[in-house]
């Protein structure tokens, strides 16, 4: 029975039919047939861009379904097309840990950098196949969708979670349900077509076992974007309402997805493009090209511009084609993502601390515009660094209105020759951060640099607190040394609260300004003494938002030693260094009291970083701050990682399949014992660890006379030398 039969049934249908007919098989069949047809038309319109019916016909069918469900509320299901827009979201968003970290990507900006990456990939891959899948890099925000497979065989959307800090995101399921290109329900036939049927996920690659999916759930990851047309409509509406225009589609999409009004999200017509499929927290056992085809089979929207490339030269040809069509695309893109196709090869390549080795983002050249410098201001950062900033005549660059651009330091201002009144070229570095690249002649009909405009000079006193600034010998940067400087404190608080640091949601710029101006917060530690009553007295701070902020602050106490080390703002101590310090010393006290020599014994910590750490903890104010944070209950410890040097100086090459150890695990054990693992065999190689089906590397080792051992030999070395074999 078609939906048309239901709408125009000559026998008639009275939505207010008697309660005695509730739940009858005929009514259920009518409702389910309408739902199926509406889902089909949504897929055609929002995913395939190929509508089969007019908007009026679609609306007529939707009204019929709403009438049936209104008369029979017990038959309403969460995946019905009528349920895409629910009520108001709960205050704030629940934090959710990801099944697998959502990592960022390393970047390349030239064909030469891509070629270098290709060389490294092939060296590490050894005898395994290397081909690439190139996809458009959409300029949006990452999202993870989790589906549960029902006993009836279909899958239903149960959650949508933002990337957050990569480890923990926010549950925005209510808003995700309004995105029409996100299926709320996936039928059994589509699951089977994607390889997610009852028999499990079949593997198209030799040597891969496939992942059983009688499993109950799977995850789709992708990008949420605001189409350019929707962005322009939104800005027109904002202007009519007397509101400022949104800066760009990416920020608009991010803000929309986090609004507390699902009906607003629905009106703004966000879109979702899928690119990863995970089962049981692991990437599906298929190549990337097969993954994209599987996602399409599931009914997901997948970017149509992607290609399998046998060589990096083919990748370059692809990205040149995409860049040429960039201006005519319906959404913003800022580059191309290149991924190794074969899953087995990706498994061997593994990950660095922050990104997969098997993928890279090629970023298009920054977009530029010409405008005039109206003023040069000096800002003060969280470390006290003074930075000149150009205030510009507003100029549109790549969909964003740019009004300010960093000039970095006095040397850069002098090198460029920028003065107040100069006409300059402004680029959005990485399509995000505005910077001035050159001074240009004054355009015809415009006013140039005034004769009275003096060359810029950095102030000798802090522009905020008036303290004399310091410039260390050999450095170009100037610093305010007053740790109580209001500007330093505000920037320190914003950095401390950042999602990649202590992850205190709700502590934004406006609130930080109020907290510092009112005297409620005079140091980072004061955040942990805030109470409800003074917070709600602040402008635009209600009781619910104040309570949510206090919960966030309390939760941040458990962020851990590495995050806290980052949050303190020690110069040169970023995420990687903080993690290494936490693992090496295990406690804040151990880091604070370590000598420069002890600090430099940590991997990747050199003299400059060690001296900065000692200078920070040698300051009485800083030590008092750390002690106070500890007394307030912040976690000051981490699991100490034992550093071994038993295999120091030895270089290993892994080849073939080992009986019990995965390649990543073998590599980790060798490195934990102080050894080094490289991708190719040379005369400098100490040992080649060979497993089953070892290829050309084994032949090369024999040719060069390099010692070859098996897994048992490696384990024996680790045991004999005291290495960790657990």
Secondary structure, DSSP 8 states (H G I E B T S, - for coil): --HHHHHT-TT---TT--GGGTT-HHHHHHHHHHHHHHHHHHIIIIISS--SS-HHHHHHHHHHHHHHHHHTGGG--TTSGGGSS-S---SS--EEE-SS---B--EE-SHHHHHHHHHHHHHHHTTS---EEEEEEESSEEEEEEEEE-TTS-EEEEEEEE-TTSSEEEB-HHHHTT-TTS-SEE-HHHHHHTT-STT----SSTT-------SSEEEEEEEEEE-HHHHHHHHHHHHHTT----S-HHHHHHHHHT-S-HHHHHHTTEEEEEEEEEETTEE-SS-HHHHHHHHHHTT----S-EEEESSHHHHHHHHHHHHHHGGGSSS-EEEEEEEE--HHHHHHH-B-SSBBTTEEEEE----EEEEEEEEEEEEE-TT-BEEEEEEEEEEEETTEEEEEEE--SHHHHHHHT--TT-EEEEEEETTTEEEEEEEE---TTS----TT-------SB-TTT--BEE--TT----EE--TT-HHHHHHHHHHHHSTTTT--TT--HHHHHHHHHTTS-SSGGGGGG--HHHHHTSTT--HHHHHHHHHHHHHHTTS-HHHHHHHTT-TT--HHHHHHHHHHH-BHHHHHH--HHHHHTSTT--HHHHHHHHHHHTSHHHHHHHHHHHHTT---B--------TTTT-EEEEESB-SS--HHHHHHHHHHTT-EEESS--TT--EEEE-BT--HHHHHHHHHT-EEE-HHHHHHHHHHTT----
